[in-house]
Structure formats: C-alpha cells, structure tokens
C-alpha cells in the first residue's frame, strides 16, 4: 500500500523520494507542486557590495511578505 503523497508536506515527500529512489510517483507530485517560472523571481549575481546589500534587503522583504501571508 502506497502512502498518500498528496497529503504529505513537501519535506515529507522529499524525504520519501530520497529513501525510495526507484519510485516515480512522489517525484510527480513534487513536480506538480513546483512554482511556475512565471511566478519565479530571478536575481543576477551582485557585482558590488552595495548591490549585494540591496539584494539582501529584497530577500528579507520577500520573506517577511511570505510569512505575513501564512
């Protein structure tokens, strides 16, 4: 009897998939849950300390926004 992959958290699915590498279904479920590229945020590698700091601040704002949504 297979576990209910749809009910598992992402972390549980990853753990299961790593422990059962010959099973494709947990990977299919993980793939369906991925963030579409249209929603992804792409960053360039910062080239100056100021750009690095600015990017770090953007990351912090994104994390705070995500946390406030949940």
Residue pairs with C-beta under 8 A, 6 or more apart in sequence:
2 25
3 16
5 13
5 16
5 25
5 26
5 29
6 29
8 16
8 26
8 29
10 30
10 33
13 26
13 29
13 30
14 30
16 26
17 23
17 26
17 27
17 30
20 26
41 62
43 55
43 58
46 52
46 54
46 55
